């Protein structure tokens, strides 16, 4: 069984700056981590490797320094790591990113593709499903657990708001995972040392079959018109009184600020 896990290096902060000209995030100088939803997906893949004898390939799209993240993935148990990097891929939105990842995956053998539900620096939850569409395969999103793989089929537990579904699908399939689905394993000293001896395959634009118009900033239909930081006010309006008087005062404030209409209607 061949498993491809898509992972992303994301900023380890909520204090992100935005390029006002392009509308893209400024990542230079910001510490990074492995996206939590993606890391949980890797753990599920490694468990299948242990129980089913799968081969796990990790793929990330990012700058050259993402190699450090891939070394960590080797130390966690990945069999092969691929870095998709090229200046022409820069500035990609989810559409252009999934175009690129889909073209990369098409050069590989796979039975199962695992992607995190969403990245913490975007929160769109679009790349996984869009990549499945580019590959022309089925998808199951919000997966909490992989229950079994047998007879060219996979059975998973899909999380819903207040319940869950058990879904069975035929391979190949793409699933998206939640950070709550599994606790990533710890690395050990032996695997960390050997991680630096392993090769990382680097793929650029010239290594895949894709049109230049479908990648990077040019291939991104999403355009950010304006970005701004929300102003924070420190002014407080304090008043004293009984709970009944407080409730009446709050109601008046909501009414004055048009949060509710006359008569108490929203």
C-alpha positions, 0 to 999 in steps of 0.5 A: 500500500502506498500512502502520500501525506501532504504537509505544510510548514506554517507560521508559529504565531498569530501575529502575522504581517501582510504584504499590502501590495500583494495581499500575501503573508510575510513569512520571513523571520517568523518561526514555523511548525508543522501544521497540526492537522497535517501532523495528525494525518502523518500519525495515522499513516504511520499506524497503517505502515505498522499494521499493513506494511504501507510505504509513506511518502511525505510531500510539502510545497514551500521554500527551500528551508522546508527541508528542515521540516522534512528531516523531522518527518523522516525522524518520525518514520516517513519512508520518503520526503519530497520538497516541491519548491520553485519561485514560480509557485510563490503566492499561490492561493488554494486553487493554484496550490492544489493544481501544483500538488495534483500534478506532483502526485500524478507522478507518483504511485498512491493508494491513499492520499492524506491531507490535514483538514486545514492549515492554521495560516489560512483556515480555508479547508480547501486544498485537500478537497480541491486536490482530490478533484484534480486527481479525479478521486473520491474524498472523505473529509473530517476524518477522526480515525482510520478504522480499517483498510481491506480488499482495496477499501478503507473504512473511516470515522468521519466527525460531524458537529454532534455525532460521527459517521462510519464511511467505507470507500474504495481506493484510491481516495483522499481523506482530510484529518483533524488534529484531534484524530491522533497524538503524534509520536515522539522522535527518538535519537536514533531516527533523528540522527539517521534523518540527516542521512536520507535524501530529499527529492526536490521537484520544481516547475520543470519536473511536473506537467502543468501550465505556467498559467495555473500556478503561483500568483498568476494562477490564483483567482483569489485576489485580496482587495484590502487587508487591515488590522482591527482597531482595539479600543481600551475605553470602558463604560463603567456603571454601578447598580442592581442586576435589573438596572444593569440588564436595562442599561445593557439593553439600551446600549445595544439599542443605541448601537443598532445591535437590536431593533426597536421592540427587542428584535435582532 
